[in-house]
Amino acid sequence: MFMKKIFLFIVLALISACYVFSQEQVEILKKEFRTDKDGFRAAWKKIKVGNLNYNDGRNFYGLALEDYLQAFEYNGNNAELNYKIGVCYLFTTEKNKSIPFFEKAYQIKNGVASNIHYLLGKAYHLDYKFDSAIVEYKKHLSISQDIDENLSKKINKNINDCTNAKEIILIPTRIRIENIGSTINSKYPDYYPLISIDGEMLIFTSRRNNTTGGELDINNGKYYEDVYMSVKDGDKWQKPVNLNRPINTDGHDAAVGLSPDGQKLITYRGINGGDIYYCEQDGEKWTTPIAFPETVNTEFHENTASFSPDGNQLYFTSNRENDNLGYHDIFVSERQSGNKWSVAKNISQIINSQYDELTVFLHPDGRTLYFSSNGHKTIGGYDIFKTVRDENGNWSEPANLGFPVNTPDDDIFISISANGKYAYIASTASDGYGDKDIYRITFLTPVPEPVLSSEDPLIATIGNTLAEETTVDNMFGASMTLLKGRVVDGDFETPLSATIEIADNVKNTIISRVTTNTKTGKFLISLPSGTNYGIAVEADGYLFHSENFNIQEGSIYQEIENEISLYKIKKGSKIVLKNIFFDLDKSNIRPESDLELKRLLKLLNKYPKLRIEISGHTDNQGSLAYNEKLSLSRAKEVTDYLIEVGIPSDRMIYKGYAFKIPIATNDTPEGRQLNRRVEFKIISI
């Protein structure tokens, strides 16, 4: 299987199939390199040192380049040296610098290497010179003898990519791309940004010199991967911290997925061919990562993953042999209980291609999937695509996110904010601080623009130079509600560790349970549209708190911030039962109230000496007599339900207060809605 033995995430990014070629045994001959005696010995020494790194493979091309360039000062007219410098530049952030060296190598000796046209085509391709690239690709196909079938297929794919690119870049996506700065980025590789749905926390992977193990990887001379985290202070990112043990080990540890609530992190380790793990945040600490079971992890390479908003599905990439359409495919597994997951299934033949689907990110709206692929309609290397699942569970045809989100180089991963205005990527752009850097994309309002030639070198910056400074609301159609806030003790306002139960009131089923941060009491909840949600917040020794969010299908993105107060179980404490529903002007309880009533029943059974008052309340529309009768009747319906399921009648009283005790204004529809309620109050305990 493809790359079965490869386990580093960043190595996967570097081994893009766009660079597949058999390394030529191109030798710089001593007698041809020597031009005069002065300086030859020092230059030849640089050649020999450069050759050692060059022959170790692309991970050491950067080191080889340093020596070759010094040797070039002695003799810049050696074809083989120019060729090797060109190869080395292809694996730096300045790939376009390879072009003059390849051109000169071919000019001096057109047979310098059998793959010179392929590599020159790739260099033109990466430099947006698509017509020139096509010419060189075709030359390679026409003159190569007994060309490998896979390479022939790849070169033809590259030609198609160039054709696609000429079309796609003429209608660029309106974006602004900004390096997020030296506070986050370093001179070392920084990549795979994972953003919390409120945009306040960033977790990423880096290979900087304060790695947990403190060792260099002998395979490439870089530090081992570790996971880092930063949080925002206002609009600025704080200095990132190494998450250390138990998340980071002496080996490679990469962050590859973050749950929408920000409390569960998916990590990658190069064990068993490459496996994925998950851990949870406990206050300021993280639990020890646990490997997903064998229904998810295999002896093959599982490298990236993403939870659904409710945490019940896991989308991940794998190059396993079974049920695989290409190299890496995207699979999905269903949570059964705890860390038990169903046998993974291939997500879709529409999404997975005969090529490589390498990374996956499910948006918090629960229906929009982003993934990288070097198949489909790409413009070069890996591109990022989007697909949307409809109400019947069918995925749409993948759509390329366009230029300049995607480039002729490898574009591996994107993390989209919940509001759809921002995205985070990693890039090896030449204006960065070192190796890979993390960038933020802002989606901007489209404006009319001139059409530029696909050979125009300015095309690469069109997304920055012609963009309006107005961000797009809901750029990617995120139809969801972000509920955020914290849970506190209602009397002392101290943070509480609480469980938040999210239910579908219509189906009377529990969708998921999340926990607040044990230290701060904070929570983040993603609520995709199209559901009547019942939210119940519970903590030991406290009355539960309920909220209702009936989010219609297709609703626009919204954020709701709410501080939820829980009150001790004591005399006088009361709550509003927001998930008990009645028909208009009637007292019969609707079926959507079932889970809320069961919650109340559970509380009364847990505290058998609790005596309560059930009270009904209305708005001020209509007469007092009418509303007193309606409110009393509704309170009685709730009480009768509890009696029917076994609660003694002497533990409850019911009253109707009409509109005598409002909790909001009756001058607005929203206020009147709040006043129409059923309350629960403790009389004695």
N, C-alpha and C positions, 0 to 999 in steps of 0.2 A: 504493500500500500504506500501511497505517496506520503513522504515525510514521516513515516511511522516512528523513526528514531529521533526526530527533531522535537525538542521539548521546550525551548525558550520561545515565549511569545514574540519578543522583539526579533528573534531570528526568523520567525515566520514572515514578519513584515519585510525582512531583507531578502528572503528567498522567493520573492515574487517570480512567477513564471515568466514575467516580461524580461527577465535577465537570463533565462535559461540558455546556456550555450556551453559546449565542451571547451574547457580551458585549453587554449592553443599552447603548444610547446614552442613558444617563440623565443629563440635564443639570441642574445646580444653577443655577437662574436667580437673577441678581443681585438683581432687585427682590423676589423671594420670600424670599430668604435674609436680606435686610437688615431688621432690626427697629428699631434705633436707631443714631444716629450714632457713639456712643462704642464703640470697639473694632471697628467694622465693617471699616475699612481693613486692619488686621492680620489679622482673621479671613478676609477675602476673599483676601488674599495666600496664606494657608495653603490655601485651597480651590484656588487656581490651581496651586500647587506640588504639592498632592496629586493633582490631576487629571492632571498630567504623568506621575507615576509609575503612577497607576491605569490610564491609557490605554496604558502600556507593557506591560501584562499582569500575570499573577499572580506572576511572579518579583519584582515590585516593589511588590506590595500591602502588604507590611510597612512600607515607607517611606511609602506613601500614607496608611496608617493613622495614623501619628504626626501628620501634618499635619491630617487630618480630625478627629481627636480634639481637637486644639487649637481648630479652628473650631467644633466641637460645643459648646465652653464658651460661645461667643458666642450660638449659636442651636441648641438641641437639638431643636427642633420642626420642622425641615425634613425632609420625607419623603425627598427624594432623597439628602440627606446621610446619614440613617439607613440607607437602602438600601446606599449605597456602603460605609459602615463595616461593615455586616453582611457584604458580599462580602469585604472585606479580612480580617475575622476568620476566615472560612472557610479561609483559607490560613495560619493561625498555629497555634501549639500550644494556643490557647485557643478552639477552634472553637465551643464552646457559648456564648461571649459574643456570637456573631452573632444569637442568637435574639431578645433584647429589641429589637435595632435593626431586624430584619426585621419583627417584630410591630408596632413603633411606626410604621415606614414605611407599612405596610399600613393601620394604624388612621387615620393622618393622610390618606392618599390611596390608596385601594384599587387604583387604576390606576397606581401609581408605576412599575411595570415589568411587562412581560408574563410574566416568569419568577419573579415574587415567590413564587408558591405552590410552584414547584419548588424554589427555594432555601430557603424556609422548611421544606419537607419534608425537604430534605437536612440542614438544621441540626438538626431534631428527630431525624432518623435517627441522626446522629452523637452525639446526646445521649441515646440509648437510649429516646427517646419514640416508640416504633414505631407505636402506634395513631395518634398525632397526625401522624406523618410520612405514613402511608398516606392520611389524610384530605387532606392538602395535595397529595400526588402526584396523587390522583384529581381534585382541583379543577383542577389544571393541565391534566390531560387533557380535562376536560369543557368548559373555557372557551377553550382555545387554538384559534385558527383556523389551518387548514392546517398542523398540526404536522408537523415533520419526522419521517419514518418511523423513522430511526435513534434519534432522541430519544424517540419514543413507545415504541420497543422497550426503550430503556434505562430509562425511567420504570416501565414494567411490570415490568422486572427488579428495580428498586429496591423495588417493592411486594412482590414475591416474597421479596426479601432480608429485608424487615422481618418478613414472616410466618415465614421461617426463623429469624430472630434470636429471636423470641418463644419459639420452641420450644427452640433450642439453649442459650440462656443459662440456662434453668431447670435444666439439668444441667451445671454448669460442670466443666471439667477442674481437678483439684486441683493447683494450682501456687502457688509464691511467686515474684514478680517483683521483682528488685532491680537498681537502677542500679549498674553495676560501679564507679562512683566517678569522682572528678575527676582521678585519675591518668591514666585513659584518656580520659574524656570532657572536652570543652572547650566553650567558648561557641559554637564553630563546628559545622557538621554533621559528625557521626561516625556511620558506618553500615557496613553490609555486613560483619559480623563473621565471620571464618573461624577456627575453632578447630582446633588439631591434635588428633589422636585421643586423645592422652594428657592433653589439657587444659592443657598447659604453655606453649603458644605461641598468641598471638592476632595475626592480621593483619587490618587493617581499612582503610577508606577515609575520608579526612577532607578538609575544605576549610578548614583553618586557615591562619594567616597566615605560617607558615614553609614554604609550598609551594615546590617546587624552582624554578619559574619566577618566583615572587614577584609574579605579576600577578593582577589581577582580571578575571573574565570579564565583558565588556561586556553580555552577554545578561541577567545577573541581579545584577551587582554583588558576587558572591561570588568567593572565591579558587578557583583551579583545583583539581581533585581530585588528591590524592597518596595513595600507599600507605604505611602505617605498620605497625610491628611492636612487640609487647611480649612479654616472657617473664616467667614467674612466678619469684619468689624466695620459696620457701616457699608461703604462701597468698596472697601479695600480688603484684599486677602491678607490674612496673617501669615507669618512665616510657617511653612509646612513642618510638621513633626513626623519623624519616623515612628510608625506604629509598633515597632519592636516586637519582642516575643509576647504572646505566642503566635501572632500572625506571621511575623517575619522569622525566618530561620537562617541557618548558615548557607543554605542553598538559594535557589531562585524562587521568589514569591512575587506574584503579580496580582493586582486587583483587576478583576474582569467583569464584575457585575455588582450592582447595588439595588436593593429593594426600594420601592417607592417611598416607604416610610423612613428610609435611611438607617434602619436598625439592623439590617442583615447584609453582610458583605460576602460576595463570592470571590474566592481567590483561586489561583492556579499554581500548581507545583509540578515540577518535572519528575514525577514519580509514576511508575507503571506505564511508561509511554507518554505521560502527561495527563493529569487528572484535575478535576475541579472540586473545591471545598467550600463550605460556608461557615460563617461564625456570626455572632450577634453582639450588639453593643450593650454593655452593662454599665450604665453611668458613663464614666470617662474611659473605661476599659473595654476590651473586646474578649470574647470567649475564645477558647482554643478551636481553631478550624477543624471541622469534621468532614471527612470525604463523603461525597454522595455515594449511594450504594451501587452495586454492580449493574443494576438496571439502567444507570446513567453512565458511570465510569466503566471503561473497558481496558483491554490491553493496548488499545490504540490511542489516538490523540484527541482528548476533549480539552478545549482551550478557552472558550468564552461562553458566557451564559447570562440570562436575564430572567428575573421573576415576573410573573403577571402581577397586576395591582393587588389582587387578593392573595397572592402568594401560593396559589394552588396549582399553577403551571410553571414549569421550568423549560425555557427555550435555550438550547445550547448547540454548539457546533462540534462535530466529530468526524473523523475519517475512518470510522469503523467499516467493516466489510459488509455487514448485513444491512439491507434496506437502503443502500447508498447509491446515489445516481451519478456521482462524480468523484471528487477528492473529498474535501470537507463538505458536509451537508448540514443543514439545520434540522434538529430534532426537537420533539416536545415530549415531556413526561408529566404525568398527573400525580400530585401529592395524594397519598393514601392516608397516612397518619405519621406524625413525627418526621423522621428521616426516611420513611418508606415511600418510594416512588414507583410508579408503574413502569413497565417495559417501554422504553422510548420508541416513538414512531417518527418516521420521516414526515416533516411538516407539510410538504406539498411539492408536487412535480412542477408547479408553476413557479415556485420560488427557487428550488434547487435545480441546478443545471448540470451539464456534463463536466463543468469546470469546478472551481473552488469557491464555496461560500464560507468565508473564513471567520467572520465575526457577526454577532447578533445583538440587537438592542430593541427591546419592546418599550414603546412609549407608555407613560403612566395612564394614557387613555384606554389602554388594554386592547386596542385594535390596530394600531399603526406600528408596523415592524420595519426597522432599519437594519440593513445588513451589507457587508462588503462581499464583492464577487468579482472574479476576473472572467466571468461568463456574461450572458445577457448582452445588452447594448452598451459596452464600455468605450471609453476614449483612450484607454491605456492602463495596463496593470490592473490593480484592484480599484473599482469604483464603489461608491456607496449608493444603495438603492432603497426605495421605499415601497411598501405594499400595505394595503389596508384590507382588513377582514370585514365582510358584510354581515348582516344579521343572520344569514344562513351558515355562517362559518367558512365561507369561501374567500380565498385571498385574491386580491386584484393582481393584474399583470405588473411585475416590478417596474418601477419608473426610476430612471437615472436622476439623481438630484441635481445634475447639471453642473455647468462651469460657472464660477470657479470653486464651488465646493469640491468637485472632482477635477482632477488634473491628469495629464498623461502619465504621471508617476503613480505610485501606490497610494491609495487613500483607503485606510484600513478601518477606522472606527469613528463613529460620531455619537455624541450624547446630547439629546435634545431636552431643553428645559420644558417644564410642564406647560408653560404658557405659549410655547411654540415660537417665541421671539428670538431665542438664543440657542446656539449649539456650540459644543466644544469638540475640538479635533486636535490631533498631534501632527506636526509637519516638520520636515527638514528644510524649511525655507532658509535662503541665504542670509536673511536679516535676523536670524535667531541668535541665541546666546551660546549655542554650542552644537550639540547633536540634535536630537528631536526636541522640539518645544511644544508647549500647549498653547493653542490659540482659541479665541472666542469669536464666533461668527454672529453678527447681528443681521437679521433679515430686514431689508429695507423696502420702502414703497417703490414699485416699478415706475420708471419714467421712460419716455421715448428716447432712443439713442441711435447714433449712427452705426451702420454696419461696417465692421472692420474686416480686412482681409485676414484669412486664417494664417497667413505667413507673417502678419504684423507682430513684431516682438512686444508691442504694448498690450497685446491681447491678454497677457497674463495678469495685468493689473486693472483690467476694465471694471472688475467688481468694486474696486476702491475708488477709482477716479471719477466715475460717472454716477455714483450713488447719492440719492437724496438722504438726508439725515433723519428721516422719519421711519421709525420701526413699524413693522407690520404686526398687527394684532392677529394672533391665531394663524400664523403663516402656514402651518401644516395641518390645519383643520382639527386641532385637538379639541375634542368635545368631552369635557370633563370638569369636575370641580375639585379644587385643592382645598382641603380642610386642614388647617394648622392651628396650633395654639399650645396650651399647657393645661395640666390638671393640677388644682391646688386644693388644700384644705380650706373650706369655706369660712372658717372662723379665724384661722391664723395666717392664711394665704401662703403657706409653705408648700413646696412642690410635693406631689404624690406619685408614687409608682402605682399605675392603674392599668387595668385591662379594658380595651375598647372593642366592643363586639359590633360588627357591621352586618346588618341583615337586609335581605330582600323582603320587604313587607308583603308584597303581592304573592310571592312564592312561599312565604313563611319559612324561609331557610336562612341559616347563618352562612354568610359569604366568607367571612374571615374574622380573625381576632388579631389585634396588634397590641403592643404594650408601650406605655410611655417610657421615656428615658428615666431610669431609676434615680438619677440625681437631679435632673432639671424639671421632670414632669412634662417635657415637651413631646409633641406628636406631630406626625405628618400623615395624612390619609388621602389617597387618590380615589375619587369617586367617578368612574366613567358614566356618561349620560345614559338615559334610558331605563332608570331604575328608581323605585320609591324606597329610599334607604331609611332603615331604623338604626340609630346609633345609640348604644348603651355603654355608659362608662361606669366601671365598678372597681372598688377597692375594699379590702377587708375592713369591717367595722364602720363602713359608710353606707348611706343610702345611694342607690344607683342614680345616675343622671341620664336622661334620654333626650335625643334630638331627632328631628325628622327632616330629611332632604329629599324631596320628590323632584328628581332631575329629569326633565323631559328629553326624549331622543333628539339629538342634534343641537342641544343647548350649547351656547358659546362658552368658552373657558371663563371661569370665575374663581377667585380666591376668597375664602371665608376664614377669618382669623377669630378665634374664640377662646377665651379663658373659661374653663369649666370648673366650677366650684362643687366639691362634694362635701356633704355634711354628715357629721357623726350620727350614728343611730341613737338619738336621745329625744326626749320630750320636746315637741315644738318643731322639730326638723320636718321639712316638707319638700316635695318635688312635683314638678309638672310632668304628667304622663303624656308626652308629646306624640307617642305612637299609638294612641287609642283614637279611633276614627268612628264617626257617625255619619249617616246619610243626612243630607240637607234638611234642617228643621225637624229631624226625627231623633229618636233615642236608641234605635237598634244599633248594636255594635257591628261594625264592618269586619269582614274576615281578616283584613290587613292588621287588625289589632292583636292577633293571636299571640305573637311572640312577646309583646309588651305585657299582656295579661299573665303570661306564664312567668315572666320575670318578677312580677308583683307576687304571684303565688309562691315562687321560690323563696322570696324574702320573708314572707309570712310564715312559711314552714320552717325556715332557718331560725327564726326568733318567735317561738310559740307563745310568748307572753306579750307580744306586741299588740297594742290596741291602736286602731287608726280611724281617721276620718277620711272618707272619699267625698270630694266636693266638686260640683259642677259650676262652670262659669260661662257667661256669654258676653257678647258685645252689647252695645246700647241700641241696636236696631230693633224696633218693635217695643211693645209695652212692657212694663215691669212685670205685670201678672203673667204674661205669656212667657217671658224669659225665666221667671222663677219656676214655672211649671216645667219648662224644657230642661233647665239645668238640674233640677231635682230628679227628673226622670232619667237623665243620663247618669247621674251619680248612682241612682238605684240600680241601673242595668249593670254597672261594674260590680256593685256589691252583690247582686244576685248571682253573677257569674262566679264570684269567689265562694259564695255559699254552696253553689252547685258542685264545686270541685273540692269541697271538704273543709273550708274555713268556717269555724263556728260563728254564727251571726252575732254573738255577744262581743266579738272582738272588733266589730265595725259599726260605725254609724255613717249615714250619708246625708248630705245637705245640698241645697241648691241656692247659690248666692246671686244668680242672675248677673247683672252688670255692676253690682255694688262694690266689688273688690278688683278693679282693673289693675293690670300690671304694665299696661302701655296705653298710649292715647287711643281714643276711639274716633279720631279725626282722619285717620288714614286707613286704607285697606290692610296694610301690613300690621298696624297697631290692633285693629279689630280682630285680625287672625290670631294674634298672640293672646288676646283676651278670651277667645273661645277655647276653653281648655278644661281638662279634668285634673284635679290635684289630689295628692296623697299626703296626709299629715299624721305624725305620730302623736297620739293623745297620751299614751303612757307606755312604760316598758318595765 
